Amino acid sequence: MRTRRQRLAETKAAHNHPAYAKMAFVMGCGVQGKGTGSRVLDDDEGTPYLALFDQYGNQSFGYSHPRIVAAVRDQLDTGVLNSTKIMFEEVQIRLSERLAEATGQLLPYSYLANGGGETIDNALKLARAATGRPGVISARGCFHGKTFATLSASDRPEHRELLGPFMPHFRQVGFGDLDELAAALDDTVAAVLLEPVQAEAGVIVPPPGYLQEVRRLCTEAGALLVLDEMQTAFGRCGTFFAYEQFGVTPDLVCVGKAFGGGLLPLSAVLGTERVWEVLRVLPSTFGSSLGGNPLSCRVGLESIAIASDEAFLTGVKERARTIDERLSAAAERHPGIVTEHRGLGMMHGLEFTDGATAGLVLGRLLEEGVTSTYSLYHPNVLRVQPPMVISEDDLDHGLSVLEGILAEADAHRTGTPADGPQAAELSPVTRTVRLPHPPGRVLDLLHARPRLLDPFAADTGRAGEGPVAEFAGRLGDDAVVWADRTRLHADGVLLRAEPDWLWRTLERRVTVTDDDGGSRLDVHVAWDTDSGAYEDMLGGRIGFLAGTRLDELITALAAELDAQAHAPGEAQPTTPGRKSADT
């Protein structure tokens, strides 16, 4: 029987996002329930999950922050909920005023919208209008949104191949490479668009002095500096805006995500008076149907109030030190699986040797009730970016769980120093075992119970050959149903899943051959989830589950055969003891 979780995953795969549905299911994500602070409940199990990641900045103030929820209730009670777009909307005007104050009046103008991509587009329009130039320079590895303009800025080859051609006049330079930027800055460039910290590239912190030099180069070239602070603003790096950490003031800064308090869509571009001149010349430059609506603006005011509190920012800095110290120590303890630790404030990343290890660690974190994720454009990087309101005890617990799993993953490595580290098994997972029992005896057991060595079977004692429309499977401790087929062969068994929303292919093959009077047992488990760039990450999770379970089943089979051989009336084996040659 399908669980509620599987039914939701299948529906999401059928009507929304097949890859993300598959990924969430394989990793063990539950059904989201009520959230408070840094914890969210699994609606099926009622168990709380602790967040070591703030959902790309959206939950920077935690789930259902009481002040944010109170702000929503207060605005609902006023009855002022809709935007006329022609009358003076006080809460929107007050929010623009408050944003200017947050910049110390250095960026006194702002325009409100809904999402990040929309606001980045607005910033680029302003830059072109203010300079009369078409060009935009961005940094390789950047993420600025999913509109055509922001995808053009990111210029990912996989997106270009599928969605191209991108918009003209966009070019890229290396993040941190001042020489390449200086060479690219000519009289056609309107703006240099950067993140203070590159989040989706793997939490890349700029070299010392980099942004100050970028500011100087832009000024000399007559180009505008545009900073995308969607994930770094509202205190994430220890100051309200991250640019304050680097001693620069941009011409335009874009904010969002945390701005909406984790509840409502809200973003804004803030700029100088000079840049804003376009709205005097062409007032219809901007427009957003529901951008800056009264409800979102009331939440925005409260978000600014929270993030401006010195006690709040002090707490962020204290927790930032804890994260930095413990992740740095963890990276030093596990050089075989962690290649680097990077971060600023409460925004950190651990880069693993491969995507499979990242998948193994993410899956195990979820098993232990802790959530995190990977960097979108660098799946080898685990994000450690908890809600800024996380308590010291919760942070200690989450980091302790992560440290334990890193030790476990390091121990799970199948590589050796001679052939290089490999922390997780990918498809195919194989085992070769020699047993001191004749092939006939082993085959009799396998033919009677073909799923004896099936790491995905909930019931390994099931008999019978042929198709099973509702096969009771498992991924770790999670029940899952799919159509499966069993075929018996003279030298073993073959099990295959029918292609569906979860598996493109899944094959489990067991072969038994004579081995000098005993038996050689070869097990081959192979799969393809059709997950594109995420195949290794999911494979790391599946490989860990399949390999661990397969070892348990092989041990149980060997014990059963030994028990049979030592039963009264049975001849004792004369072959040498069992040797394992796991690969």
C-alpha positions in Angstrom: 0.0 0.0 0.0 1.3 3.4 -0.9 2.0 5.8 1.9 0.7 9.3 2.0 4.3 10.4 1.4 4.6 8.3 -1.8 1.3 9.4 -3.1 2.3 13.1 -2.7 5.7 12.3 -4.4 4.0 10.6 -7.3 1.5 13.5 -7.7 4.3 16.0 -7.6 6.3 14.0 -10.2 3.2 13.8 -12.4 2.1 17.4 -12.2 4.9 19.6 -11.0 8.6 18.7 -10.8 9.6 15.1 -11.4 13.3 15.5 -10.4 12.6 17.3 -7.2 9.8 14.9 -6.2 12.3 12.0 -6.7 15.1 13.7 -4.8 12.9 14.6 -1.8 11.5 11.1 -1.6 14.9 9.3 -2.0 16.5 11.5 0.6 13.7 10.7 3.1 12.0 14.1 3.3 8.6 13.8 5.1 5.4 15.7 4.7 5.7 19.2 5.9 3.7 20.2 8.9 3.7 23.1 11.4 7.0 24.9 11.9 8.2 27.1 14.8 11.6 28.6 15.3 14.3 26.4 13.8 12.1 23.3 13.7 9.4 21.9 11.4 7.2 18.9 12.0 6.7 15.9 9.8 2.9 15.9 9.4 2.8 12.1 9.1 5.1 11.2 12.0 4.8 14.2 14.2 8.5 14.2 14.6 10.4 17.6 14.5 13.2 18.3 12.1 15.9 20.8 13.0 16.9 23.1 10.2 20.6 23.6 9.5 19.5 25.4 6.4 17.1 28.3 6.0 15.6 27.4 2.6 17.9 29.7 0.6 17.4 32.6 3.0 13.6 32.5 3.0 13.4 31.2 6.6 16.2 33.4 8.0 14.0 34.3 10.9 12.8 30.8 11.4 9.4 29.2 10.9 6.4 31.3 12.0 8.4 33.9 13.8 5.9 35.3 16.4 6.6 38.9 15.4 6.1 38.2 11.7 2.9 36.3 12.4 1.6 39.1 14.7 2.4 41.6 11.9 0.3 39.6 9.5 -2.6 39.4 12.0 -2.4 43.1 12.7 -2.6 44.0 9.0 -5.4 41.6 8.4 -7.3 43.2 11.2 -7.0 46.7 9.6 -8.8 45.5 6.5 -6.3 47.3 4.4 -5.2 44.4 2.3 -5.4 45.3 -1.4 -3.4 47.7 -3.5 -5.2 50.3 -5.5 -2.0 51.4 -7.3 -3.4 55.0 -7.4 -4.0 56.0 -3.8 -1.3 56.7 -1.2 -0.6 53.4 0.4 0.9 54.3 3.8 2.4 51.0 4.7 4.3 50.8 1.4 5.5 54.3 1.7 6.7 53.8 5.3 8.5 50.6 4.1 10.4 52.6 1.4 11.4 55.2 4.0 12.6 52.5 6.4 14.7 50.8 3.7 16.4 54.2 3.0 17.2 54.5 6.8 18.7 51.0 6.8 21.3 52.2 4.2 22.0 55.4 6.1 20.3 57.3 3.3 23.1 56.3 0.9 20.5 54.4 -1.2 17.4 56.5 -0.5 15.2 55.1 -3.3 13.5 51.7 -3.6 11.0 49.8 -5.7 9.1 46.9 -4.3 8.3 43.7 -6.2 7.7 40.0 -5.4 10.6 37.7 -6.3 14.3 38.0 -6.6 14.5 37.6 -10.4 11.9 40.3 -10.9 14.0 42.7 -8.8 17.3 41.9 -10.4 15.6 42.6 -13.8 14.5 46.0 -12.4 18.1 46.7 -11.3 19.4 46.0 -14.7 16.8 48.2 -16.3 17.9 51.0 -14.0 21.5 50.5 -14.8 21.0 50.6 -18.5 18.8 53.7 -18.3 21.3 55.5 -16.0 24.3 54.8 -18.1 22.9 54.6 -21.6 24.9 51.4 -22.0 23.8 47.8 -22.7 26.5 45.6 -21.2 26.3 43.6 -18.0 29.2 41.7 -16.4 28.5 39.0 -13.9 30.7 36.3 -12.2 31.0 32.7 -13.2 29.1 30.5 -10.8 26.6 33.2 -9.9 22.9 32.8 -9.3 20.6 35.7 -9.7 17.2 34.1 -10.5 15.3 32.2 -13.3 14.1 35.0 -15.6 15.7 35.3 -19.0 17.8 38.3 -17.9 19.0 36.6 -14.8 19.6 33.3 -16.6 21.6 35.3 -19.2 23.7 36.7 -16.3 24.3 33.2 -14.9 25.0 31.8 -18.3 25.0 28.1 -17.2 25.9 25.9 -20.2 23.2 23.4 -19.3 20.6 26.3 -19.4 22.0 27.8 -22.5 21.8 24.4 -24.3 18.2 23.9 -23.3 16.9 27.5 -23.3 19.3 29.5 -25.5 20.0 31.7 -27.1 20.3 34.0 -24.1 20.0 37.8 -24.2 23.0 39.6 -25.8 25.4 42.0 -24.0 26.0 39.7 -21.0 29.5 38.4 -20.2 31.2 36.8 -17.3 34.5 37.0 -15.4 36.0 35.0 -12.6 34.7 35.8 -9.1 37.7 37.4 -7.4 39.7 38.0 -10.6 40.3 41.7 -10.8 42.5 41.6 -13.9 39.9 39.8 -15.9 37.2 42.3 -14.7 39.5 45.3 -15.5 40.0 44.0 -19.0 36.2 43.4 -19.5 35.2 46.9 -18.3 34.8 49.1 -21.3 32.5 51.9 -22.4 29.7 49.4 -23.3 29.3 48.1 -19.7 26.3 49.4 -17.7 26.7 47.3 -14.6 28.8 44.8 -12.8 26.4 42.4 -11.1 27.8 40.4 -8.1 26.8 38.5 -5.0 28.9 39.5 -1.9 29.1 35.8 -1.2 28.4 33.4 -4.1 25.8 31.1 -2.5 24.9 28.6 -5.2 28.5 28.3 -6.5 29.4 26.7 -3.2 29.5 29.5 -0.7 32.4 31.4 -2.2 33.7 34.3 -0.1 35.5 37.0 -2.0 39.2 37.5 -1.5 40.2 40.4 0.9 39.9 43.8 -0.8 38.1 42.4 -3.8 34.8 44.3 -3.6 36.6 47.5 -2.8 38.7 47.2 -6.0 35.5 46.3 -7.9 33.9 49.5 -6.6 36.9 51.5 -7.7 37.0 49.9 -11.2 33.3 50.5 -11.7 33.6 54.1 -10.8 36.5 54.7 -13.1 34.8 53.0 -16.0 31.5 54.7 -15.5 29.6 51.5 -14.7 27.3 50.8 -11.8 28.0 48.3 -9.1 24.9 46.1 -8.5 25.0 43.8 -5.5 22.5 40.9 -5.2 21.9 40.5 -1.5 19.0 38.1 -1.7 20.7 35.6 0.6 23.1 37.8 2.5 21.0 40.8 3.7 19.0 41.1 6.9 21.9 40.1 9.1 23.0 36.8 7.6 26.7 37.8 7.5 26.6 39.8 10.8 25.6 43.2 9.5 22.2 44.3 8.1 23.7 44.3 4.5 26.7 42.2 3.7 28.3 45.0 1.8 28.9 46.8 5.1 31.5 44.0 5.9 33.6 45.0 2.8 33.7 48.8 3.1 31.8 49.5 -0.1 28.5 51.1 -1.1 26.9 49.8 -4.3 24.9 51.9 -6.7 22.1 49.4 -6.5 21.4 46.6 -4.0 18.7 43.9 -4.4 17.1 42.3 -1.4 14.4 39.6 -1.0 13.8 36.2 0.6 14.1 37.0 4.3 12.5 40.4 3.5 9.1 38.6 3.4 9.7 36.9 6.8 9.4 33.5 5.3 5.7 34.0 4.7 5.1 36.4 1.9 6.8 37.2 -1.4 8.6 40.5 -1.1 11.7 42.0 -2.8 13.2 45.4 -3.5 15.9 47.2 -5.5 17.5 50.1 -3.6 19.4 52.8 -5.4 21.0 56.3 -5.5 19.2 59.4 -6.5 21.2 59.6 -9.8 20.2 56.1 -10.8 16.6 56.8 -10.0 16.4 59.7 -12.5 14.8 57.3 -15.0 11.6 57.3 -13.0 11.3 61.0 -13.6 11.9 60.7 -17.3 9.8 57.5 -17.9 7.5 56.9 -14.9 6.1 53.6 -16.3 9.5 51.9 -16.2 8.4 49.6 -13.4 5.2 47.7 -12.6 4.3 44.8 -10.4 0.7 43.7 -10.1 0.9 42.6 -6.4 4.4 43.8 -5.6 4.4 46.0 -2.5 0.9 45.1 -1.4 -0.1 46.2 2.1 0.2 42.7 3.7 3.7 42.0 2.4 4.8 45.5 3.3 3.7 45.2 6.9 5.8 42.0 7.1 8.7 43.8 5.5 8.6 46.5 8.1 8.8 43.8 10.8 11.6 42.0 9.1 13.7 45.2 9.0 12.9 45.8 12.7 14.1 42.3 13.7 17.3 42.5 11.6 18.2 46.0 12.8 18.2 45.0 16.5 21.7 45.1 17.8 21.0 42.2 20.2 19.8 40.1 17.2 23.0 40.9 15.2 25.2 40.2 18.3 23.6 36.7 18.5 24.2 36.1 14.8 27.9 36.9 15.3 28.2 34.6 18.3 26.6 31.7 16.5 28.7 32.5 13.4 31.8 31.9 15.4 30.5 28.6 16.7 29.7 27.4 13.2 33.0 28.6 11.8 35.1 26.9 14.5 33.3 23.6 14.5 33.1 23.2 10.7 36.8 24.2 10.3 37.7 21.5 12.9 35.5 18.9 11.2 37.1 19.6 7.8 40.6 19.1 9.4 39.4 15.8 10.9 38.1 14.4 7.7 40.4 15.4 4.8 39.5 12.2 3.0 35.9 13.3 2.3 35.9 17.1 2.9 38.1 19.2 0.6 37.3 22.6 2.0 35.2 24.6 4.4 34.1 28.1 3.5 31.9 30.7 5.0 31.0 34.1 6.3 28.7 34.9 9.2 26.0 32.3 9.5 26.5 31.2 5.8 28.8 28.2 5.4 29.5 25.3 3.1 31.4 22.0 3.3 32.8 20.9 0.0 33.0 17.1 -0.3 35.1 15.0 -2.6 32.1 14.0 -4.7 28.4 14.4 -5.1 27.7 10.9 -3.8 29.2 11.8 -0.4 27.0 14.9 -0.3 24.0 12.7 -1.0 25.0 10.2 1.7 25.5 12.9 4.3 22.2 14.7 3.4 20.2 11.5 3.6 21.8 10.5 7.0 21.1 14.0 8.4 17.4 13.6 7.5 17.4 10.2 9.2 18.7 11.9 12.3 16.1 14.7 12.1 18.2 17.4 10.7 17.6 19.2 7.4 20.2 20.8 5.1 20.8 20.9 1.3 23.4 21.4 -1.4 24.6 24.4 -3.5 22.5 24.5 -6.6 25.4 24.9 -9.0 27.9 22.9 -6.9 26.1 19.7 -5.6 29.3 18.6 -3.8 28.8 21.4 -1.3 26.7 20.9 1.8 25.1 24.1 3.1 25.2 25.0 6.8 23.0 28.1 6.9 20.6 27.7 9.8 17.8 30.2 10.7 19.5 33.1 12.4 17.2 32.6 15.4 18.4 29.1 16.1 19.2 28.6 19.8 22.7 27.7 21.0 21.4 24.3 22.2 19.8 23.6 18.8 22.8 24.7 17.0 25.1 22.5 19.1 22.8 19.5 18.5 22.6 20.0 14.8 26.4 20.4 14.5 27.0 17.4 16.7 24.7 15.3 14.5 26.6 16.5 11.4 30.0 15.8 13.0 28.9 12.2 13.8 27.7 11.6 10.3 30.9 13.0 8.8 32.8 10.5 11.0 30.5 7.7 9.8 30.8 8.8 6.1 34.6 8.9 6.4 34.6 5.3 7.9 32.3 4.2 5.0 34.8 5.2 2.4 35.3 2.3 -0.1 38.5 3.8 -1.5 42.0 3.4 -0.1 44.9 5.9 0.0 46.3 4.1 -3.1 43.3 4.5 -5.3 41.9 7.8 -3.9 39.1 8.5 -1.6 35.5 7.5 -2.5 33.1 8.0 0.3 30.0 6.4 -1.1 29.1 3.6 -3.5 27.3 4.5 -6.8 25.6 2.2 -9.2 26.4 -0.6 -9.5 26.8 -1.8 -6.0 28.5 -5.2 -6.2 29.5 -7.9 -3.7 31.5 -11.2 -4.3 31.4 -13.7 -1.5 32.8 -17.2 -1.3 30.8 -19.7 0.8 31.8 -23.2 2.0 28.6 -24.7 0.6 27.8 -26.4 -2.7 26.2 -24.3 -5.4 23.1 -26.5 -5.4 22.3 -25.8 -1.7 22.7 -22.0 -2.2 20.6 -22.1 -5.4 17.8 -24.0 -3.7 17.5 -21.3 -1.1 17.6 -18.5 -3.7 15.0 -20.2 -6.0 12.7 -20.9 -3.0 13.1 -17.2 -1.8 14.3 -15.2 -4.8 14.5 -11.9 -2.8 16.8 -13.3 -0.1 19.5 -10.8 -1.3 17.2 -8.0 -2.5 18.3 -4.9 -0.6 15.0 -3.2 -1.7 12.6 -5.9 -0.5 10.5 -5.3 2.6 9.9 -9.1 2.7 13.0 -11.0 1.6 11.2 -14.3 2.3 8.6 -13.8 -0.5 8.4 -16.8 -2.9 7.4 -17.0 -6.5 8.4 -15.9 -10.0 6.9 -13.4 -12.4 5.5 -9.9 -12.2 4.3 -8.2 -9.0 2.2 -5.1 -9.7 2.4 -3.9 -6.1 5.8 -4.9 -4.9 6.5 -3.9 -1.3 9.8 -2.2 -1.5 11.9 -0.2 0.9 14.5 2.6 0.8 16.2 2.3 4.2 13.3 2.4 6.7 10.9 4.0 4.2 8.2 1.9 2.6 7.7 2.3 -1.2 5.6 0.4 -3.8 6.5 -0.2 -7.4 5.9 -2.9 -10.1 8.6 -5.5 -10.1 9.5 -8.8 -11.8 11.3 -11.9 -10.7 13.0 -14.3 -13.1 14.7 -17.5 -12.0 17.8 -18.7 -13.9 19.8 -21.9 -13.7 22.7 -20.0 -12.0 20.7 -17.5 -10.0 17.9 -14.9 -10.0 17.2 -11.6 -11.7 14.9 -8.9 -10.3 13.8 -5.9 -12.3 11.6 -2.9 -11.6 9.2 -1.6 -14.2 10.1 1.9 -15.3 8.1 4.4 -13.3 8.3 7.8 -11.6 11.1 6.6 -9.3 13.2 4.2 -11.4 14.2 4.5 -15.0 15.9 1.1 -14.4 16.5 -1.0 -11.3 18.1 -4.4 -11.5 19.3 -6.9 -8.9 21.1 -9.9 -10.2 22.5 -12.8 -8.1 24.7 -15.4 -9.7 26.0 -18.6 -8.0 28.9 -20.6 -9.5 31.1 -23.5 -8.3 34.2 -22.4 -6.5 36.5 -25.4 -5.8 33.8 -27.3 -4.0 32.1 -24.3 -2.4 30.2 -21.5 -4.0 31.0 -18.1 -5.4 28.2 -15.6 -4.9 28.1 -12.5 -7.2 25.5 -9.8 -6.4 25.1 -6.9 -8.8 22.7 -4.0 -8.0 22.3 -1.3 -10.6 19.9 1.6 -11.0 19.2 4.8 -13.0 16.8 7.3 -11.5 17.0 9.6 -14.6 17.9 12.5 -12.4 20.4 14.3 -14.7 22.9 16.3 -12.7 21.6 15.0 -9.4 22.2 11.3 -10.3 25.4 11.1 -8.2 23.8 12.8 -5.2 20.8 10.4 -5.2 23.1 7.6 -6.0 25.2 8.3 -2.9 22.0 7.9 -0.8 20.7 4.8 -2.7 24.2 3.2 -2.7 24.6 3.6 1.0 21.2 2.1 1.7 21.6 -0.7 -0.8 25.1 -1.6 0.3 24.4 -1.5 4.0 21.3 -3.7 3.6 23.0 -6.1 1.2 25.8 -6.8 3.7 23.2 -7.6 6.3 21.4 -10.0 3.9 24.6 -11.7 2.9 25.5 -12.3 6.5 22.1 -13.7 7.2 22.3 -16.0 4.2 25.7 -17.3 5.3 24.4 -18.0 8.8 21.3 -19.8 7.5 23.5 -22.0 5.2 25.9 -22.7 8.1 22.9 -23.7 10.3 21.6 -26.1 7.6 25.0 -27.7 7.2 25.3 -28.3 10.9 21.8 -29.7 11.4 21.6 -33.4 12.4 22.0 -35.6 9.4 23.8 -33.0 7.3 27.3 -33.7 6.0 29.8 -31.2 7.3 31.5 -29.0 4.6 35.1 -29.8 3.9 36.0 -26.6 2.1 37.9 -23.8 3.7 36.1 -21.2 5.8 34.1 -18.4 4.2 36.1 -15.5 2.8 34.7 -12.1 1.8 35.9 -10.3 -1.2 33.5 -7.3 -1.2 34.2 -4.8 -3.9 
